Amino acid sequence: MGASSMIVLILAALAFSGIAIMVAKIITKSTTNPQKGEPYECGIPTTGKTWIQLNVGYYLFALIFLVFDVELVFLYPWAVVAKATGWFALVEIIIFLFILFTGFLYAHKKGALKWM
């Protein structure tokens, strides 16, 4: 159960995703409609230039949200086995949270958390 199982897992993921894409292409009919290419904004027809440049701060805010959201994914398994592993797990999670909190303070200091 080493590299060979990882290769099998990657091949299975590629096969399943490839099969799903092929089935979707076969089943759905493709039609060309000029309305499909138009930008959609809550049912209101767009006016003016539709290709605008957005502030990069929105993407930065979203990435910071994802970092702290993924943190919760790592906290759940720790919480399940925390009692069984003892003090070592507590020290590890304190170090983990300290690193994340340091990153949060850095982002806050740089102004990345201020909404535009």
C-alpha positions in Angstrom: 0.0 0.0 0.0 2.4 2.6 -1.2 3.0 4.3 -4.5 1.0 1.7 -6.4 -2.2 2.4 -4.5 -1.7 6.1 -5.2 -1.3 5.4 -8.9 -4.4 3.3 -8.9 -6.4 6.1 -7.2 -5.2 8.7 -9.6 -6.1 6.5 -12.6 -9.5 5.7 -11.2 -10.1 9.5 -10.6 -9.1 10.2 -14.2 -11.2 7.4 -15.6 -14.3 8.4 -13.6 -14.1 12.0 -14.5 -13.4 11.2 -18.2 -16.3 8.9 -18.4 -18.6 11.5 -16.8 -17.5 14.1 -19.3 -18.0 11.8 -22.2 -21.5 10.7 -21.0 -22.5 14.4 -20.6 -21.3 15.2 -24.1 -23.2 12.3 -25.6 -26.5 12.9 -23.7 -26.8 16.7 -23.9 -27.6 18.3 -27.2 -25.5 21.3 -28.0 -27.3 24.3 -29.4 -25.9 27.7 -30.3 -27.9 30.6 -28.9 -26.6 34.2 -28.7 -28.2 34.6 -25.3 -25.9 31.9 -23.9 -22.9 34.1 -24.6 -24.3 37.2 -22.8 -23.3 38.0 -19.3 -26.1 37.5 -16.8 -26.8 39.8 -13.8 -29.9 38.8 -11.9 -32.1 38.9 -14.9 -31.4 42.5 -15.7 -30.0 43.2 -19.2 -26.5 44.6 -19.0 -25.8 48.1 -20.1 -22.4 49.5 -21.1 -19.2 47.7 -21.1 -19.6 44.2 -19.6 -15.9 43.2 -19.4 -14.7 45.2 -16.5 -11.6 44.7 -14.3 -12.4 43.7 -10.7 -10.3 44.7 -7.7 -7.8 42.0 -6.8 -8.8 42.5 -3.2 -11.9 40.4 -3.7 -9.9 37.4 -4.8 -7.5 37.9 -1.9 -10.4 38.0 0.5 -11.8 34.8 -1.0 -8.4 33.0 -0.7 -8.0 34.0 2.9 -11.5 32.7 3.6 -10.6 29.4 2.0 -7.5 29.1 4.1 -9.4 29.4 7.3 -12.2 27.3 6.0 -9.8 24.4 5.2 -8.5 24.9 8.8 -11.8 23.5 10.1 -11.4 20.4 7.9 -8.2 19.7 9.9 -9.7 20.5 13.2 -12.5 17.9 13.0 -10.4 14.8 12.8 -8.2 16.1 15.5 -11.3 16.6 17.7 -12.4 13.0 17.1 -9.1 11.5 18.3 -8.0 14.2 20.8 -8.9 12.2 23.8 -7.2 9.0 22.6 -3.9 10.7 21.7 -3.5 12.8 24.9 -1.3 15.8 25.5 0.7 15.4 22.3 -2.4 16.2 20.2 -3.2 19.2 22.3 0.3 20.6 21.8 0.2 19.9 18.1 -3.1 21.7 17.6 -2.0 24.7 19.7 1.1 25.0 17.4 -1.2 24.7 14.4 -3.6 27.3 15.6 -0.7 29.6 16.6 0.6 29.5 13.0 -2.8 30.2 11.6 -3.4 33.0 14.0 0.0 34.5 13.0 -1.2 34.4 9.4 -4.4 36.0 10.4 -2.6 38.8 12.2 -0.3 39.3 9.2 -3.3 39.5 6.8 -5.1 41.9 9.2 -2.0 44.1 9.4 -1.6 44.3 5.6 -5.3 45.3 5.3 -6.3 42.2 3.4 -9.4 41.8 5.5 -10.9 45.2 4.9 -13.8 45.0 2.5 -13.6 47.4 -0.4 
